[in-house]
Amino acid sequence: MCGVKNARKLRKNIVRVARENGLVRFITFTLDPKTVKGDPWVLIRGLFKEFQIYCRRKKVSFKYIRVLARQPGTGLPHFHFLIDTWMNINWVRKTWVKLGGGPQILIELVEAHRIAKYLSKYLADNEIINLPKGTRRVSTSKGIKLFEKIKSTWRHVRLDIEYLRALAKGVGILLTEKHEEGELNFFITSESLWEFIYAFG
């Protein structure tokens, strides 16, 4: 149930972030079953890293949200991207195939209100367990965050233990034991606790 709730929250956040960053182009990268060697899940991630290098050489930069899915029929992994930049599909296909990817490349312009529809198929609740264990299903380019980190209110401080002991002087813990005859209360002072810590700590 927890995974299902997280998937729904993820879909909602992806739609929100995609709209905020103008990610309105949908692109798919596949693998060619005839040329796959080794672990395809490792292969496709490596191919995309090489593709990014080619893009930098062409001075093409883009923001993205990337969704990893299993291709029906072959069972091979493929990527679905939401990007913000126009790309020439012929150059993309030529480069991807040259690197070792599959020739099936799809680029579509997605209207903002249809982003959820495009992604719901690939982030469906029953797809959560459809990938190898430890595989990251969704990732983003640098600067895009799907979940905001909550700032911790905890602080690290250095204090002398004797100071803490003096500060806690007179403080204790009230313990209650229930018996058939009634309740029996115990009050343990901080001094007793410190003696216990020194003896067995």
C-alpha positions in Angstrom: 0.0 0.0 0.0 2.9 2.3 0.8 4.4 1.8 -2.6 1.1 2.6 -4.3 0.7 5.8 -2.3 4.2 6.8 -3.2 3.5 6.1 -6.9 0.5 8.3 -6.9 2.4 11.1 -5.2 5.2 10.7 -7.7 2.8 11.1 -10.6 1.3 14.2 -9.1 4.8 15.8 -8.5 6.0 14.9 -12.0 3.0 16.7 -13.6 3.6 19.8 -11.4 7.4 20.0 -12.0 7.0 19.3 -15.7 4.6 22.3 -16.0 6.8 24.5 -13.9 9.9 23.8 -16.1 8.2 23.6 -19.5 8.9 19.9 -20.1 6.4 19.5 -22.9 8.3 17.3 -25.3 7.9 13.5 -24.9 10.8 11.4 -26.2 11.4 7.6 -26.0 14.7 5.7 -26.2 14.7 2.0 -26.8 17.2 -0.9 -27.2 17.6 -3.2 -30.2 17.1 -6.8 -29.1 19.6 -8.0 -31.8 22.5 -5.9 -30.4 22.0 -6.2 -26.7 25.0 -7.7 -24.8 25.2 -8.1 -21.1 22.9 -6.5 -18.6 20.4 -4.4 -20.6 19.5 -2.3 -17.5 23.1 -1.2 -17.2 23.5 -0.9 -20.9 20.8 1.7 -21.4 22.0 3.9 -18.6 25.5 3.9 -20.1 24.1 4.7 -23.6 22.3 7.7 -22.2 25.4 9.0 -20.5 27.2 8.8 -23.9 24.3 10.5 -25.6 24.6 13.4 -23.2 28.3 13.8 -24.1 27.3 14.0 -27.8 24.7 16.6 -26.9 27.2 18.7 -25.1 29.5 18.6 -28.1 26.6 19.9 -30.2 25.9 22.5 -27.5 22.5 21.0 -26.9 21.4 21.2 -23.3 18.1 20.1 -21.9 16.2 19.6 -18.7 14.4 16.4 -18.2 12.4 14.0 -16.1 13.3 10.4 -17.1 11.1 7.3 -16.5 12.4 3.8 -16.9 10.0 1.1 -18.0 10.0 -2.5 -19.2 9.2 -2.8 -22.9 6.2 -5.2 -23.6 7.1 -8.3 -25.6 10.9 -8.1 -25.3 11.1 -7.3 -21.6 14.0 -4.9 -22.4 14.2 -1.5 -20.6 13.4 1.7 -22.4 13.4 5.4 -21.4 10.6 7.9 -21.5 11.6 11.5 -21.2 9.9 14.8 -20.7 12.2 17.5 -22.0 12.1 21.2 -22.5 14.2 21.6 -25.7 13.4 20.9 -29.3 15.6 18.2 -30.9 16.0 17.1 -34.5 14.6 13.6 -34.5 16.8 12.5 -37.4 20.0 13.5 -35.5 18.7 11.9 -32.2 17.9 8.6 -34.0 21.3 8.6 -35.8 23.3 9.3 -32.7 21.4 6.8 -30.5 21.7 4.0 -33.0 25.4 4.8 -33.5 25.9 4.4 -29.8 24.2 1.0 -29.8 20.6 1.9 -29.1 17.5 0.9 -30.9 16.1 2.7 -34.0 12.6 3.2 -32.5 12.8 6.8 -31.4 9.6 8.8 -30.8 9.3 12.5 -30.1 6.0 14.2 -29.4 4.9 17.6 -28.3 2.7 17.2 -25.2 0.1 19.7 -24.1 0.5 20.6 -20.5 -2.9 19.3 -19.4 -2.1 15.9 -21.0 1.2 15.2 -19.2 -0.6 13.1 -16.6 -2.2 11.0 -19.2 1.1 10.3 -21.0 2.8 9.3 -17.8 0.0 7.4 -16.0 0.6 4.3 -18.2 4.3 4.1 -17.2 3.8 5.0 -13.6 0.7 2.8 -12.9 0.3 1.3 -9.5 0.9 -2.2 -10.8 4.1 -1.2 -12.5 5.9 -0.5 -9.2 7.2 -4.1 -8.9 7.9 -4.6 -12.6 11.6 -3.6 -12.5 14.7 -5.3 -11.2 15.3 -4.7 -7.5 17.3 -1.6 -6.7 16.5 0.0 -10.1 15.7 3.7 -10.0 12.4 4.2 -11.8 12.5 8.0 -12.1 15.4 10.4 -12.3 15.8 14.0 -13.3 18.4 16.4 -14.7 20.4 18.6 -12.4 18.4 21.3 -10.8 15.0 19.6 -11.0 13.7 18.2 -7.7 10.5 16.1 -7.5 10.5 16.1 -3.7 11.6 19.0 -1.6 13.9 18.0 1.3 12.6 18.9 4.7 15.1 20.8 6.7 16.0 19.2 10.0 15.6 21.3 13.2 18.2 19.1 15.0 21.5 20.8 15.8 24.9 19.2 16.8 26.3 20.7 20.0 29.3 19.9 22.1 28.6 19.8 25.9 30.5 18.5 28.8 28.8 15.4 30.3 29.2 16.7 33.8 27.3 19.9 32.8 24.4 17.7 31.5 24.5 15.7 34.7 24.2 18.9 36.8 21.5 20.2 34.6 19.4 17.1 35.1 19.9 17.1 38.9 16.6 16.5 40.6 15.0 15.2 37.4 13.7 11.6 37.4 11.5 9.1 35.8 8.2 7.8 37.3 7.6 4.1 36.6 4.4 2.3 37.4 3.9 -1.4 37.8 0.4 -2.9 37.8 -0.4 -5.8 40.1 -3.5 -7.6 41.1 -3.4 -5.8 44.4 -3.0 -2.4 42.7 -0.3 -0.1 41.3 3.2 0.3 42.6 5.1 3.5 41.7 8.8 3.9 41.5 10.7 7.2 41.1 14.2 6.9 39.7 16.3 10.0 40.1 18.8 11.2 37.5 21.6 10.5 40.0 20.7 6.8 40.0 20.5 6.8 36.2 24.0 8.3 35.9 25.4 5.7 38.3 23.9 3.0 36.2 25.5 4.5 33.0 28.9 4.8 34.6 28.7 1.2 35.9 27.5 -0.5 32.7 28.1 2.1 29.9 
